[in-house]
């Protein structure tokens, strides 16, 4: 039979076919197939136990009858698969060498993997809101997490068939513009969009303006009036505001280009200013919001944490805030983009905000019968720490500029490359340093469970040992060098392959089998580190295989199957790293 790549989904389908109409199984039965401990097999089905409990049946008897039915109906043969019932009713599945021989032939390309990994989220419209820097400020090290996690999630979702919409919801409206506009007048500053240092100059101008507002009540009031003029559409202030945003966007895009990050939309808070009055009106008329001390707020007394904590949607001075524009943004994404799921990628300090936002949105939009409420998810992450265990900063206590961090990563990688391979020419060194340096920073972030803090360490992230980008990139380069030395392209020389045989060959084939399940779990949980861990395990398994099994041997069938294993590992490694936003190399 022709085996698919996503074996777990295939087994689930065959279990459901076998259980259909069997006594003791109803329509609520879910096989719950997941990767198993290697001692027991490749996969394990755990769904019989809850089914038996609901039906008040013996779970081991049900599992035994299900295995017998699968042997009759599934098309599995003893050469392909061994099934057994363990414990109170777990079903273990162990694949035989005959299975791997046929299965490995079906996953030659990136497209083969993508076709096999498409599933329940195919064509689902998912909006991913990530990065979201504030204009008039440089991006700092804290923006790396939202940016690279958001990009990786988009790539993983797209690979499995979702239609993603990437939205960079920038902070381009608010108090800081009043201070900047006042400072521009006070210091008689001219803005130059073409100046490469223009954003740094804006930041310095803001610092000087902020100092003036702290020292002078008159200057503070002047800043407030400049903001009012901007919000009322004053042509001069609008023109300067547009220049400030243009300067900011240019600087942001340079970093996004370097990191390989793209957006479909860049819609800041200003885009939704015409919609906020409608938000106020509807929330008040529906009785969801009410005035409190001059502000418009929403209470959620049914929620244990928010019984006394209000959600402010309009300030006491009548100004909008994040809550207002975020509510308007949700409505826009539903009405204009037909969003079925909206994912927000921000730091963990905003957990309360998003929980209250989602509660408020659901209460509000249930009164719109024409709206299908999307799934709302907050993907939050921890803090990047310095070696002192505190949030990472410069020696002077300032946030580290992201462009400086990335430049240092490339420079440090260049030193490592020159030491390891001095024979590379300058162009090759530049390319390798860029790939390794940027890949190291991204992978150091993505390989962490996102909800935890992590310590930033140049030595660790640039190491060629351990769970790092350089180690994975080197694994790819090593496989490519095998084919280069053999005078072959990956995928060639494998026609005479026979069945996988050695312990290391079987272990590598088994690890390749688990890619689809690892990707599915990473996407379901929105945790890229699950895919990182899988790729590291694959690289380690390949290294064990390569060290114990010479590839270029005299026996043609043996050489062919080992070349096949090398080629499939290369396909999965390069695909997985691409999904993480990490570019691979031919040489290193």
Secondary structure, DSSP 4 states (H G I P E B T S, - for coil): -PPPS-HHHHHHHHHHHHHTT-TT--TT----EEE--TTT-SEEE-HHHHHHHHHT--HHHHHHHHHHHHHHHS---TTTEEEEEETTTEEEEEE-HHHHHHHHTT--SHHHHHHHH--TTTT-EEEEE---PBTTS--BTTHHHHHHHHHHHHHHHHHTT-EEEEE---B-SSHHHHHHHHHHHHTT----TT-TTHHHHHHHHHHHHHHHHHH-HHHHHHHHHHHHHHHTT-HHHHHHHHHHHHHHHHHHHHHHHHHT---SB---GGGGGGGHHHHHHHHHHTTSEEEETTEEEE--TTSTTSSS--EEEE-TTS---HHHHHHHHHHHHHHHH--SEEEEEEEGGGHHHHHHHHHHHHHHHTT-TT--PPEEEEEEE--EE-TTSSB---TTSPPPBHHHHHHHHHHHHHHHHHHH-TTS-HHHHHHHHHHHHHHHHHHHHHTS-TTS-EE--HHHHT-SSSSSHHHHHHHHHHHHHHHHHHT--TT-S-TT-----SHHHHHHHHHHHTHHHHHHHHHHHT-THHHHHHHHHHHHHHHHHHHHS-SS-S-HHHHHHHHHHHHHHHHHHHHHHHHTT----S--
